[in-house]
């Protein structure tokens, strides 16, 4: 009976969590592109750590980094509350109209 309780308790742990070190990719400017990552979830972790996306991992601005990379994936979008230009790069300061 004790063995059954122990086994069922171990069975509810769920999937293992992959650890990915984002430190080499964040707050350093453009240091990598999608080709630098083995899995989409790794690129997504970098985008989550720095939503300004200096590495341009989310070129279309939909909050999903490098969607064509293989599994494991993390397709939960990162909220990016800023404007992007036509190629998806962040626009830090909106363009001002010329003075009249």
ABEGO torsion letter per residue (X at the ends): XAAAAAAAAAAAAEBBBBBBBAAAABGAEBABBAAABABAAAAAAAAAABAAGAAGABAAGAGBBGAABBOBBBABBBBBBBBBBAAGBBBABBBBBBBX
